Amino acid sequence: MADKKVSILSLLQILKTESDAQHPLSASAILEKMSRQDQCTIDRRTLYANIQMLVDFGYDISTYQENGQGYYLNERDFEESEIMLLCSAVHASNFIPRYHSNALIKKLLMTQSKYVGQKYHQRIYVDNLRKKDNQDFFLSLQILLEAIEEKRTVTFDYVQYNEKLQLVPRRDHPYVVQPVYLVYENEKTYLVARHEKYQNLSHYRVDKIRNIQKGERYEMRLEQIDDPYEYAKTKIHMFGGEVLDFMLLCHKRILDDIVDQFGKEISIVIKDEQHFITRVKGSREGIIYLAMQYAKYLEILEPAEVRDEIKMIFRDVLARYEKDEKK
């Protein structure tokens, strides 16, 4: 006979991995799996007693007496739909390296029966070829979290692609910053930090951080941010710089995109059947980037100096295209 504690753990593991509402297990099947997988041999009376002990302990187990088919774990920490969503999000996230992505998905699927894992893998037809190759991504995250908690500076190399498509440090000497927050924006994780040479906060993509180390403790009072995501909302694609008030004329076709970027708190004024006007806050470079991205559907009305700046940008772009046509 098996040790009582071992038999309960073996039973629980089999219910977690081998059973669900579509795949209930008979008592005979459970006993066979316990014997074959864990060399754990018990009789039916002990099995029923162990099932009742798990139920008494809080596990929601559907029984043969209830469903007329068999036994299965009826409730888990995550619903199947939640796990499918999380796994798909991890798979689609380019900033999570492939190795860590696969390991994280495996951990998530372990909260479900093996049948959910099979279903998930059947749905993923292609590999995400845009995955980054930074194997230190989660290590960097951990060190940054510790540095923020301990109020320490961090030192790291910040990389970019060269002409040979190789990731190389942007400069010869490392960056030294005071980390403030980590935010997820535009499908990427950013470090919001203060650099001793600059007044405004700086932003760094965590997937481009290499060779990170914690440094000395600092006592300097950092710029306070009540809500990091409200802050990120004004930094389109995490462009830094002073935050200004903008008046935008937009086509209704991009209303969903404007709400996604700035939130439902914005106010809009209908101009005509196709257009609306809204006021938003954002960094100068960020709003210019937005205006370029939606050039067909968005016009900067105010401030005048930014409107004039984007006019010059469009004139320069047009001149380059016209120059090519004359060749």
N, C-alpha and C positions, 0 to 999 in steps of 0.2 A: 504493500500500500504506500501511496505517496504521502509526503509530508503535507499537512493540512494547508499551510501557508503557500507552499509551492503549487498545490492543486488549485487554489483560488486564483493565484496570479496567472497560471496557465489558462484557466477558464476565461478570465477577463481579457487576456491577450487574444484569444481565439474569437471571442465575441466582438472585439474591436476590429480585428483585421479580416475575419472570415464571414461576418454576418451583417446583414442590413434588411430592410423591409422587403426587398425583392429576393433576398437569399437567406431565409431563415434556416437554422440548423436543427436537425432532430437531436434528441438525446444521444442516440447511437452515434451519429456523426461527430458530436462534440467529444464523446468518450474516445472514439477512434483517433481523432486529431490530437487530443491530449496525449494519448499513448504514443503515437507515431512522432509527433513533433517535439514533445518534451519528456518522453519516457515517463509519463505521469499516469499511473493506472489507479483508477478509483471505481467504485460501484455506482449504480444509479442513485441509490439513496443519498450517498455523499454528494453527488452532482447536484441533486435537487436542493440539498441543504446549502451548498455553496452558492447556488443561484439566489436563494432566498437571502443569504447573508449579504450578497452584493446589492440586492434590492433594498434591504434594510439600511445599507450604508449610503444609499442615495442614487445608485445607478438605475436608470430607467430601462428595464429589460422586459421586452414583450415575450410572453410565455406561450407554450402550446395550449394551455387552458384558455388563453385570451383569443388567440388567432387561429387555432386549429391546424397550424402548419409546423411550428417549431419555435426556436428561441433566437432572438436577435437584439442587439443593442439599439434601442429606439431613439435615444437622444444623445447627442455629442456636443462637445464644446462649440463646434462650428456646424452650420447647415451645409449640405452638399453645394448649394448655390453659392454660398459665401466662399467656400474653398475653391470652387471653379473660378470665381471672380478674382480672388487673391492670386491664384496660380497664373491666370492669364495676365494679370497686371505685372507680376514679376517677370514672366516670359517676355512681355512687350517692353519692359523698362530697359532702355539701351544702356543706362548708366550702371546697371548691375552686371558685373562680369559673368560670363557663361558658367564658369565653375561654381560660383556662389549662387547664381540663379538656379542651377540644377539642384544644388544641395538644399536651398530654401524651399523649392517646390516639393522635393522629396519629404522634407519635414512637415510641410503643410498637408500633403496627401496621407501621411502616417496618422493623421487625426481621423481618417475615414477608413471604410472597409477597402479591401484590395480592388473591389469592383469599381469604386469611384476613381481609383488611380488608373485602372485600365480604360475607363471611359474618357478620362482627361487626355491620356496619351493618344487615344484614337482621334481626338479632336485637333491635336496639334500636328499639322501637316508639314510645316516648314520651320527651319531653324531661323532664329533672329540673327541675321548676319551683321546687324549694326551694333551688336553687343560690344562693349568696351573690353580692353584686355588688361585693365588694372586689377591685378590679383590682390592688391592691398586695400581695396575699397573699404571693406568692412573694418579693417584694422584702422584705417584713417578715421572712419566714423567713430570708433570706440575711443581713440585718443582725443579727438575733438570734443566728444561728450565729457570726458574726464577733465580736459583743460578748461572747459566752460565752467564745470562744477568747482574746480580747484582754483579758478581765477589765475591761470597760467598762460603765458604766451605760447605760441607754437611756431616752429620753424619747418619749412618745407620747400621743395622744388615744385614749381608750377609749370606744366609742360604744354607744348603746342606742336603741331605737325610742321615738319620742314618740307622742302621740295621733293624729298624722297619718300614722303608719307611716313616718316619716322617721328615718334614722339621724343622731343628733346626739351630741355629746360629753356624757359623764356629768357633767362638771364644767367650770368655766371655765378652770382651769389644767391643764396636762398632768401625767401620771403620770411619776415618775422612780423607776426600780427597778434593782436589780442582778439581771440574769438568771442563772439557775442551770441549768435544764434545759428541754428541749422534750419533751413527752410526748403521745402519742396516746391518748385515752381517751374513751369514749362517743361515738365517731364524730366527734370534734373534736380539733384540735391545740391544746394549752395551753402557755403559758409559765409555768413555775414560777419565781418570782422573790422576792427579798427587798426589802421596802419599809423604808426607814430608820425609819419611825414604828412599825412593828409587829414583834413578836418572832417570830411564826410566818410561814411562807412564804405568799405570795399566789399566786393562779392567775388567768391572763388568757387568754381565747380569742383565738388569733392572728387569726382572721377578723374580730374586732371591733377590732383595733388599726389606727390610722390615723396618718399623719404621723410615722412613727418615725424617730428619729435617734440615733446613738451619742453618748455623752457622755464624761465623764472616766474615767480608770482609777481603780480602787479597790483598796485593800489589805486591807480588812476581811475577816476570815475568815468565809466563808459556812457556814451549816448544811450538814453533809455528808449526802448521801443515797447509800447504797451501791448501791441499785437503784431507779432512778426509777419503774419500773413496780410494784415492791412498794409504794413510797410512794403511787402513784396508786391502787392497789387499796384502800387504806384511806380514800381521799378520794372517796367515791361521788359521781358527777357533779361531781367536783372541788370539793366543799364543803370549805372550810378549817376551821381550829380544832384543838383538842387531840384526840389520838387516844385513845379509851377502849376497854376490853374490854366486849363485849356478849354476853349470852346470848339466843339467839333460839329461839322455838318456831315451826317452819315446817311447812306442809303439804308432803307429798311432791311435789305438783304443781309446786312451784317449786324443786325440788332442782337441776335443770339451771341455772336462773337464779342460784341461790346459788353454785354452783360456777363459773359464768362470771364472777361478780363477785369472788369471794374466792379462787378457785383450788382445786385438788384437795388442797392441803395441810391443809384444814380437817378437823376430826374431827367426826363426828356420832354421836349416841346415839339409837337408835330409841325413841320414846315409846309408840307404838301402831301399828296398821296404816296409819294415814293421816298420822302426824306424826313429826317428828324434832327433836332439839334440837342446836344447834351454837353454838360460841363463835367470835366473830370480832372483829377490831379495825377500828375505823372512827371517823371524826369524828362528833361529836354530831349536827350538822345533816344529815350524809350518811345516817346510820342512820335518823333521823327521816323523811327523804325516802323512804328505802327502805320503811319501815313504812307510810307513807301510800300509796305506790305499790302495795304488796301487802297492803293492809289486810285483805282477805278471807282471806289465807293466811299471814300472818306476825304474830307477837306478840312484843314486847320483854319479856323476863323480868327482865333486869338490864342496867344498874344501876337501882336503884329510882327515882332522881330523874328519869331519862329516861323511865321507864315512867309516872311521874306526869305528866310534861310532855306526853306524847302523849295521856294520858287527857284533859287539859284541852283539847288541840287538838280531839279528837273531840267533847267536850262542846260546844265552841263551834260546831263544824260542824253538829252535830245541832240545836243551838238555832236556827241560821240557817235550816235546812231546815224545822223545825217552825214557825218564825215565818212563813215564806212560806205554809205551808198554812193558817194561821189568817186570812190576809188575805181 
